[in-house]
Amino acid sequence: MTIATDTEIKLDEKIEKTIDEPGKYHVIFLNDDSTPMEFVIEMLTHVFKHSKETAEKIMLEIHNNGSGIAGTFNFEIAEQKANETISYARGNGFPLNIKIEKA
């Protein structure tokens, strides 16, 4: 007596995985009348790693237009940099405000 065993399985379906890249978020500095321009430049160079020249250009954009993008990052990094900057600003008595928005 022979027992036939057919263990071969055929799949006709293809499984497609779609992986979305993490979204990017802008960290935006908002202009105010109390935070000194030098402090904004310091934050842009130390926290956001801009050169002094680039930081000055961004600072002027913030001053002239009411806001300016300090950088674009994954959400967690954007949030960390924003929190670090706000914490340092408050610790130095400045009301600098920052918002994060999807790029």
C-alpha positions as CSV (number, residue, x, y, z in Angstrom):
1,M,0.0,0.0,0.0
2,T,1.4,3.4,-1.1
3,I,0.3,6.6,0.4
4,A,0.6,9.6,-2.0
5,T,1.7,12.8,-0.2
6,D,1.6,16.0,-2.2
7,T,3.2,18.7,-0.1
8,E,3.9,21.2,-2.8
9,I,1.9,24.4,-2.3
10,K,1.4,26.9,-5.1
11,L,0.6,30.6,-4.4
12,D,-0.8,32.7,-7.1
13,E,-0.9,35.9,-5.1
14,K,1.9,38.3,-4.6
15,I,2.1,40.1,-1.3
16,E,3.1,43.7,-1.8
17,K,4.3,45.7,1.1
18,T,4.3,49.5,0.8
19,I,6.5,51.2,3.2
20,D,6.1,54.9,3.5
21,E,9.1,57.0,4.4
22,P,8.8,59.0,7.6
23,G,7.4,62.4,7.1
24,K,9.6,65.5,7.3
25,Y,8.8,68.5,9.5
26,H,9.9,72.1,9.5
27,V,11.1,73.7,12.7
28,I,9.9,77.3,12.4
29,F,11.2,80.2,14.5
30,L,8.6,82.9,15.1
31,N,9.6,86.5,15.4
32,D,9.0,88.4,18.6
33,D,10.1,91.9,19.9
34,S,12.1,90.6,22.9
35,T,14.5,87.8,21.8
36,P,17.8,89.4,20.6
37,M,19.0,88.6,17.1
38,E,22.3,87.4,18.5
39,F,20.5,84.8,20.6
40,V,18.6,83.5,17.6
41,I,21.9,83.2,15.7
42,E,23.4,81.4,18.6
43,M,20.5,78.9,18.6
44,L,20.7,78.4,14.9
45,T,24.5,77.7,15.0
46,H,24.6,75.6,18.2
47,V,21.3,73.6,18.1
48,F,20.7,73.5,14.3
49,K,24.4,73.4,13.3
50,H,24.1,76.2,10.7
51,S,27.2,78.3,9.8
52,K,27.2,81.8,11.1
53,E,26.5,83.2,7.6
54,T,23.5,80.9,7.1
55,A,22.2,81.6,10.6
56,E,22.3,85.3,10.0
57,K,20.3,84.9,6.7
58,I,17.7,82.8,8.6
59,M,17.6,85.3,11.4
60,L,16.9,88.1,9.0
61,E,14.2,86.1,7.3
62,I,12.6,85.6,10.7
63,H,12.9,89.3,11.5
64,N,11.6,90.6,8.2
65,N,8.9,88.0,7.5
66,G,7.7,87.1,10.9
67,S,9.0,83.5,10.7
68,G,11.7,81.3,9.2
69,I,12.6,77.7,8.8
70,A,15.5,76.6,11.1
71,G,15.6,73.1,9.7
72,T,13.6,70.1,8.3
73,F,13.8,66.8,10.1
74,N,12.0,63.6,11.0
75,F,9.3,64.4,13.6
76,E,11.2,63.1,16.7
77,I,14.3,65.1,15.8
78,A,12.3,68.3,15.0
79,E,10.5,68.0,18.3
80,Q,13.8,67.5,20.2
81,K,15.5,70.5,18.6
82,A,12.4,72.7,19.2
83,N,12.2,71.6,22.9
84,E,15.9,72.1,23.4
85,T,15.8,75.6,21.9
86,I,12.6,76.7,23.8
87,S,14.1,75.3,27.1
88,Y,17.3,77.2,26.6
89,A,15.5,80.4,25.6
90,R,13.2,80.3,28.6
91,G,16.2,79.6,30.8
92,N,17.7,82.8,29.5
93,G,14.5,84.8,29.9
94,F,13.5,85.0,26.2
95,P,10.0,84.3,24.9
96,L,11.2,82.8,21.6
97,N,8.4,80.6,20.1
98,I,8.8,77.8,17.7
99,K,6.3,75.7,15.8
100,I,6.7,72.4,14.0
101,E,4.7,71.8,10.8
102,K,4.7,69.0,8.2
103,A,6.9,69.8,5.3
